[in-house]
Amino acid sequence: MLKYWSITFLDYAGERALKTIIQALFAAGVLGESFLGLDWAAVASISAGMFVASVLTSVLFYRGDGSDNPDDTSVGPASHDRAA
């Protein structure tokens, strides 16, 4: 439980959440009529929901052993887990 209060976890979760919010804003801007015509309350609500989902995902998948990388999109065991 202590690993969730470390600077490393906050960095990991914060980076993931920031990327998620930027993706939500980008999607709203691309799918919206125009930048000024967007319903910003709806965009903020969706972004907040995605932020919460991202932080919860970080809690579920954070290993805390230094092998976590929010930029890693590989599937399967980490490279250090594979037999040589």
Buried (B, 14 or more C-beta within 10 A) or exposed (E): EEEEEEEEBEEBBBBBBEEBBEEBBEBBEEEBEEEEEBEEEEBBEBBEEBBEEBBEBBEEEBEEEEEBEBEEEEEEEEEEEEEE
